Amino acid sequence: MNIVITGGAGFIGNHLVEKFLEKNHKVIVIDNLLTGSKGNLKNFNQLKNFSFINLDVQNHIEIDGEVDYVLHLASAASPKAYTENPINTLKAGSIGTINTLGLAKAKNAKYLLTSTSEVYGDPEISPQPESYWGRVNPNGVRSMYDEAKRFAEAAVSSYNRIYNIDSRIVRLFNTYGPKMKINDGRVVTNFISQALNGEDITIYGKGNQTRSFCYVSDTVAGIIKSMNSESNEVFNIGNPNEITILQLAEFIIELTESKSNIRHEELPEDDPMQRKPDIKKALSVLDWKPVIGLEEGLKETINWVKANLN
């Protein structure tokens, strides 16, 4: 296949690129390197099936030759990144989605959008099924990301209905693993780097808010299962094993054998109190479920952070 992937220099996108190239697909990465890293692509640059276009998806996208699949991952994805780049985040989810859908339409290509569990906002039900419409603050400090992804989903659904674009949407829950940016404010790498440095581990609020952490290889497997499915439905891709943020911090201190203490700070505005995916549909339709447990995934991530911590 000839695959175009936006955001391919980022965390999850880079793991997908690696998988596609292993299968001898031709891969074109489009990335403006706002949050992605060209260093993530250095091992691919000499491969004849790989090419990189430094382009913001807000701009018109022109690709020579056939395209079989367009995957749109481009977006700031950590709270630190999207609050520092709110307008770019909104445009990546709106204009960028329209532009990538236009490319898929012009090339008669299949399309996949990586959406997010953030479309559920601060949910009133748990676990969250795909049928749940969410509870999102449209004017809040996180709204640029939440609403950009909600717009993106609406755009994909509209192109599917009006133009018969063969599209899929996956809602990714918290994903972690090697190649995450260490300093981008995501909780797993934050806690690991603080623990390894012997610094206080910063928890916002009491730490009783919950998250469900999915190791990156499981997330990538879920995305690929959706790509290869005949279904145009929306799928939650995440690990349903829920843990509080305080439990996560204590577990990372244990695994790193750190002497770090835990420091509590004020809970940020609109920080969701729970995240837990209902993955019954992914299991029944895609035959997908996560297989990497939290301890195994954290150990791999800790080793990677150790090797890359400045």
C-alpha positions in Angstrom: 0.0 0.0 0.0 0.9 3.7 -0.5 0.2 5.3 2.9 0.2 9.0 3.8 0.4 9.6 7.5 0.2 13.1 9.0 1.9 13.5 12.4 4.3 10.7 11.5 7.2 12.3 13.3 5.2 12.2 16.6 4.9 9.5 19.2 2.2 7.2 18.0 2.6 8.2 14.4 6.3 7.1 14.4 5.4 3.7 15.8 2.9 3.3 13.0 5.5 4.3 10.4 7.8 1.7 11.7 5.1 -1.0 11.4 4.1 0.0 7.9 7.7 0.0 6.6 8.3 -3.4 8.2 5.4 -4.6 6.0 7.1 -3.1 2.9 4.4 -0.4 2.5 5.4 2.9 0.9 5.1 5.6 3.5 4.8 9.4 3.1 5.0 11.3 6.4 3.6 14.8 6.5 4.6 16.8 9.6 5.4 20.4 10.5 7.6 19.3 13.5 5.7 21.5 15.9 5.6 18.7 18.4 7.1 15.9 16.4 10.8 15.3 16.0 12.8 14.7 12.9 15.1 12.6 15.0 12.2 10.0 15.2 12.5 9.6 11.4 16.3 9.3 11.1 16.3 5.5 10.9 13.9 5.6 7.9 15.5 8.3 5.8 17.6 5.9 3.7 14.8 3.6 2.9 13.5 3.8 -0.6 9.8 3.3 0.5 10.0 6.3 2.9 9.7 10.0 2.2 9.1 13.0 4.4 7.3 16.3 3.6 7.7 19.2 6.1 4.3 20.7 5.8 1.6 22.0 8.0 -1.7 20.3 7.3 -3.4 23.7 7.4 -1.9 24.1 3.9 -3.0 22.4 0.7 -1.7 18.9 0.4 -0.5 17.7 -3.0 0.9 14.1 -3.4 2.1 12.7 -6.7 1.1 9.2 -7.6 -1.4 6.8 -6.0 -2.4 6.9 -2.4 -4.3 3.9 -0.9 -4.6 5.2 2.7 -4.6 8.5 4.5 -4.1 8.5 8.3 -4.6 11.8 10.0 -2.8 12.0 13.4 -1.3 15.5 13.2 -2.2 17.5 16.3 -0.6 18.7 19.5 -1.8 16.0 21.9 -0.4 16.8 25.4 -2.1 19.4 27.6 1.2 21.4 27.7 1.5 21.3 23.9 -2.1 22.2 23.0 -2.5 24.9 25.6 0.7 26.5 24.3 -0.5 26.2 20.7 -4.3 26.6 20.9 -4.9 28.1 17.4 -2.6 25.6 15.7 -4.4 22.8 17.5 -7.8 24.1 16.4 -6.6 24.4 12.8 -5.0 21.0 12.7 -8.3 19.5 13.8 -10.5 21.6 11.5 -8.6 22.8 8.4 -6.2 19.9 8.6 -8.9 17.3 8.7 -10.7 18.9 5.7 -7.5 19.0 3.8 -6.6 15.4 4.5 -10.1 14.3 3.7 -9.8 16.2 0.4 -6.7 14.3 -0.4 -8.4 11.0 0.3 -11.3 12.1 -1.9 -9.0 13.1 -4.7 -7.1 9.9 -4.5 -10.0 7.6 -3.8 -8.2 6.5 -0.7 -9.3 5.0 2.6 -9.1 7.3 5.6 -8.5 7.0 9.3 -8.8 9.7 11.9 -7.2 9.3 15.3 -9.6 11.0 17.7 -9.3 11.0 21.4 -11.1 10.1 24.7 -11.1 13.8 25.3 -14.3 14.0 23.2 -16.0 12.6 26.2 -14.9 15.6 28.3 -15.4 15.0 32.0 -17.8 12.0 31.7 -20.7 11.3 33.9 -20.7 7.6 33.1 -18.0 5.0 33.3 -16.8 3.1 31.4 -17.4 5.4 28.3 -18.9 3.6 25.3 -18.7 5.0 21.8 -22.4 5.9 22.0 -21.7 8.4 24.8 -21.9 12.0 23.5 -19.7 13.4 26.3 -19.7 16.3 28.6 -17.3 18.9 27.2 -16.8 22.6 28.2 -16.6 24.3 24.8 -15.0 27.4 26.2 -12.7 25.9 28.7 -8.9 25.9 28.9 -8.8 22.4 27.2 -11.5 23.2 24.7 -9.1 23.8 21.8 -8.2 20.1 21.8 -11.5 18.6 22.7 -13.5 20.6 20.2 -10.9 20.3 17.5 -11.3 16.5 17.7 -15.1 16.7 17.9 -15.1 18.9 14.8 -12.7 16.4 13.1 -15.1 13.5 13.8 -18.0 15.5 12.4 -16.0 16.3 9.3 -15.1 12.6 8.7 -18.6 11.5 9.3 -19.9 14.1 6.8 -17.4 13.1 4.1 -18.4 9.5 4.6 -22.1 10.3 4.2 -21.8 12.8 1.4 -18.8 11.6 -0.6 -18.7 7.9 0.4 -15.2 8.3 1.8 -14.2 4.9 3.2 -13.4 6.2 6.6 -12.7 5.1 10.2 -12.4 6.9 13.5 -10.5 5.6 16.5 -10.8 7.3 19.9 -7.4 6.8 21.6 -7.2 6.7 25.4 -4.0 7.6 27.3 -1.2 5.9 25.5 2.4 5.6 26.8 5.7 4.0 25.9 9.1 4.6 24.2 9.5 7.7 22.0 7.2 9.9 24.1 8.6 13.4 24.5 10.0 13.4 28.0 9.2 17.1 28.7 5.8 17.5 27.2 3.8 17.3 30.4 2.2 13.9 30.0 1.8 12.2 33.3 3.7 8.9 32.7 6.9 10.5 31.5 6.6 13.3 34.0 6.4 10.9 36.9 9.2 8.7 35.5 11.6 11.5 34.9 10.9 13.1 38.3 11.4 9.7 40.0 14.6 9.0 38.2 16.0 12.4 39.1 14.9 12.0 42.8 12.6 15.0 42.5 9.2 15.4 44.1 6.5 13.8 42.0 3.9 16.4 41.2 0.2 15.4 41.6 -2.5 17.8 40.8 -5.4 17.6 43.3 -5.7 14.7 45.6 -4.7 12.2 43.0 -8.0 10.3 43.1 -8.8 11.1 39.4 -8.5 7.9 37.3 -6.9 7.2 34.0 -6.6 4.0 31.8 -3.1 3.6 30.3 -2.6 1.7 27.1 0.9 0.7 26.0 1.8 2.0 22.6 2.2 -1.4 20.8 -1.4 -2.2 21.8 -2.7 1.2 20.6 -0.9 0.7 17.3 -2.3 -2.8 16.9 -5.8 -1.4 17.5 -5.3 1.3 14.9 -4.1 -1.2 12.3 -7.0 -3.5 13.1 -9.4 -0.7 12.4 -7.6 0.2 9.2 -8.0 -3.3 7.9 -11.6 -3.7 9.0 -14.5 -3.3 6.7 -16.3 -1.3 9.4 -16.7 2.5 9.2 -17.7 2.7 12.8 -16.0 4.6 15.7 -13.9 2.5 18.1 -12.5 3.1 21.5 -8.9 2.0 21.6 -7.6 1.9 25.2 -6.8 -0.3 28.2 -9.9 -0.6 30.5 -7.7 -1.3 33.6 -8.3 1.9 35.6 -5.9 3.4 38.1 -5.8 6.5 40.2 -3.1 9.1 39.5 -1.8 8.6 43.1 -1.6 4.9 42.6 0.4 5.5 39.3 2.8 7.7 41.1 3.4 5.2 43.9 3.9 2.4 41.4 6.5 4.3 39.4 8.3 5.2 42.7 8.4 1.5 43.5 9.5 0.4 40.0 12.3 3.0 39.8 13.3 2.4 43.4 13.2 6.2 43.8 13.3 8.1 47.1 11.0 10.8 45.6 8.2 12.3 47.7 4.8 13.2 46.4 3.8 16.8 46.2 0.2 17.9 45.7 -0.7 21.0 43.7 -4.0 22.6 42.7 -6.0 20.7 40.2 -6.1 22.4 36.8 -9.4 23.7 35.4 -11.5 21.1 33.5 -9.2 18.2 34.3 -11.4 15.1 33.9 -12.0 13.0 37.0 -12.1 9.7 35.2 -11.2 7.9 32.0 -12.1 4.2 31.3 -12.9 2.9 27.8 -15.6 0.5 27.1 -13.9 -1.7 24.5 -16.6 -4.3 23.9 -17.1 -3.1 20.3 -13.4 -3.2 19.4 -13.2 -6.7 20.9 -16.3 -8.0 19.0 -15.8 -6.2 15.7 -12.0 -5.9 15.4 -11.0 -8.8 17.6 -8.7 -6.4 19.5 -7.9 -6.0 23.1 -4.7 -4.8 24.9 -2.2 -7.5 25.9 0.6 -5.5 27.7 0.0 -5.0 31.4 0.9 -1.8 33.2 3.9 -3.2 35.0 5.5 -4.6 31.8 4.7 -1.4 29.9 6.1 0.9 32.6 9.3 -1.1 32.9 9.9 -0.7 29.1 9.1 3.0 29.3 11.3 3.6 32.4 14.2 1.9 30.5 13.7 4.2 27.5 13.4 7.3 29.6 16.7 6.3 31.4 18.4 6.0 28.1 17.1 9.4 26.8 17.0 11.6 29.9 19.3 14.5 29.5 
